[in-house]
Amino acid sequence: MSDVIQNQKLVTRDKKVAFLECLSGDEKIYHRMCHFTSMSKSSNPNEYSRKYIDESGEVTDITGYSPSYDYAFDLYTNDPVQEELVKIADGELVGTDAVRNIIVVDFTKPTEDKTGYHAVKRSYAVIPDSDGDDENTYTYSGAFRSKSEKEEVVVISDDGHWKTCKIKTESAASVASVQPKTTK
């Protein structure tokens, strides 16, 4: 077997984990999205198709993306993420009241200093679909639809178990150390 194949590792679903920004008073905390039975991503590319008169076939280009996630979860008590989503669904919230930030952390991509992980942050409209359609447990389902451009970030966790995360920011000292020096 070649070295290339031996060095490859299968990425399991638990290596890409989502965190929902929950509002707690004035504080915004990203909580791990637990007890979800489904959270599959669709890229939803915008296509521009046309046929040129001098060619026999159609030509297509991608002009943008509008990613979304379909979700489903088993309802648990004392789960801040689920409380947030149930509040939107049961309260029939609309407009900006139904928009939340989600960070998807890629646990296969640690930072060089191994203190955090690379992630993607984006705002999503929470689109509830159905609830209560399982006879064994109470469930909710719906979709998160893109409301912003993606932002590549680095995240860290202070709790030791990645139950919450926050975006890593550079300290003023480290920013100052990389600023170019000006000559007079």
C-alpha positions in Angstrom: 0.0 0.0 0.0 1.4 3.4 -0.9 2.3 6.0 1.8 -0.4 8.3 0.5 -3.2 5.8 1.3 -1.7 4.8 4.6 -1.7 8.5 5.8 -5.3 9.0 4.9 -7.8 9.0 7.7 -11.6 8.7 7.4 -13.4 11.8 8.8 -16.3 10.8 11.0 -19.4 13.0 11.3 -18.5 14.0 14.9 -15.4 15.9 13.6 -17.5 18.7 12.2 -19.5 20.1 15.0 -21.9 23.1 15.0 -22.4 25.7 17.8 -25.4 28.0 17.9 -25.1 31.6 19.3 -27.6 31.7 22.2 -28.7 35.0 23.8 -28.3 35.1 27.6 -29.1 38.6 28.7 -26.5 40.8 27.1 -24.1 38.0 26.6 -23.9 35.9 23.5 -22.5 32.3 24.0 -21.9 29.7 21.3 -23.3 26.4 22.7 -22.6 23.0 21.1 -25.6 21.7 19.1 -26.3 18.4 20.9 -29.0 15.7 20.4 -29.4 16.5 16.7 -30.4 13.4 14.7 -29.8 15.2 11.4 -27.9 18.3 10.2 -27.0 17.9 6.5 -25.7 20.7 4.4 -26.8 21.7 0.9 -24.6 24.1 -1.0 -27.5 25.5 -3.1 -25.3 27.0 -5.9 -26.8 29.8 -8.0 -26.3 28.8 -11.7 -26.1 30.9 -14.8 -26.8 28.8 -17.8 -26.9 29.8 -21.5 -26.4 28.4 -24.9 -24.1 30.1 -27.4 -25.1 30.0 -31.0 -21.7 28.7 -32.1 -21.7 25.7 -29.7 -23.9 22.6 -29.6 -24.4 22.4 -25.8 -25.3 24.6 -22.9 -22.6 26.3 -20.7 -23.2 26.7 -17.0 -21.3 28.8 -14.4 -21.8 29.1 -10.7 -22.4 32.7 -9.7 -22.9 32.2 -5.9 -24.0 30.0 -3.1 -26.9 30.0 -0.6 -26.0 27.2 1.8 -28.6 25.7 4.1 -28.8 22.9 6.7 -31.8 20.7 7.2 -32.0 19.8 10.9 -33.9 17.5 13.3 -33.4 17.0 17.0 -34.8 15.0 19.9 -36.1 17.6 22.5 -34.2 17.6 25.8 -34.8 19.8 28.8 -32.1 22.3 30.0 -30.5 22.6 26.5 -29.9 26.2 25.6 -29.6 25.5 21.9 -32.9 23.7 21.8 -34.6 26.3 24.0 -33.5 28.9 21.5 -34.9 27.0 18.5 -38.1 26.0 20.3 -38.6 29.7 21.2 -38.4 30.6 17.5 -40.7 27.8 16.4 -43.3 27.8 19.1 -43.2 31.6 19.4 -43.6 32.0 15.6 -40.8 34.5 15.5 -40.2 36.3 12.2 -37.6 38.5 10.5 -34.4 39.3 12.4 -35.9 37.7 15.6 -35.5 34.3 13.8 -31.9 34.8 12.7 -29.0 33.1 14.6 -25.3 32.8 14.1 -23.8 29.3 13.7 -20.2 28.3 13.9 -19.2 24.9 12.3 -15.9 23.8 13.9 -13.7 21.4 11.9 -11.9 19.3 14.5 -9.6 17.9 11.8 -8.0 21.3 11.4 -6.3 22.4 14.5 -4.4 25.7 14.6 -0.6 25.6 14.3 -0.2 26.3 18.0 -2.8 23.6 18.8 -4.8 26.0 21.0 -7.9 26.1 18.8 -9.6 24.9 15.5 -10.5 26.4 12.2 -14.2 27.1 11.7 -16.8 28.8 9.6 -19.3 31.3 11.0 -22.4 32.4 9.2 -25.8 33.9 10.0 -28.8 31.8 9.3 -32.6 32.3 9.2 -34.2 29.6 11.4 -37.0 28.0 9.3 -39.1 25.7 11.5 -40.9 22.9 9.7 -42.5 20.3 12.0 -42.6 19.0 15.5 -44.0 16.1 17.4 -43.9 13.6 14.5 -42.2 10.8 16.4 -44.2 8.5 18.7 -41.2 7.7 21.0 -39.7 11.2 21.6 -40.7 14.8 20.9 -38.8 16.0 17.9 -38.4 19.3 16.0 -37.2 19.7 12.4 -36.6 22.5 10.0 -33.8 24.3 8.1 -31.2 26.9 8.6 -31.0 29.2 5.5 -28.0 31.4 4.8 -28.4 35.1 5.7 -24.7 36.3 5.3 -21.4 35.6 3.8 -19.3 33.0 5.5 -16.5 34.2 7.8 -13.5 31.9 8.4 -12.6 32.1 12.1 -10.5 30.3 14.7 -12.3 29.2 17.8 -11.2 28.1 21.3 -13.0 26.6 24.3 -12.5 27.5 27.9 -14.6 24.7 29.4 -12.3 21.8 28.5 -15.0 19.7 26.8 -16.0 21.9 23.9 -19.6 22.4 25.2 -19.1 26.1 24.3 -16.7 27.9 22.1 -15.7 31.5 21.3 -13.9 33.2 18.5 -10.2 33.6 19.2 -9.1 37.2 18.9 -5.6 38.5 18.7 -4.4 40.5 21.7 -3.3 44.1 21.1 0.3 43.1 21.8 0.4 40.4 19.2 -1.3 42.7 16.6 1.2 45.5 17.4 4.1 43.1 16.9 3.1 42.3 13.3 2.4 45.9 12.3 5.0 47.2 9.8 7.4 49.8 11.3 7.3 53.2 9.7 10.5 55.1 9.0 10.7 58.8 9.3 
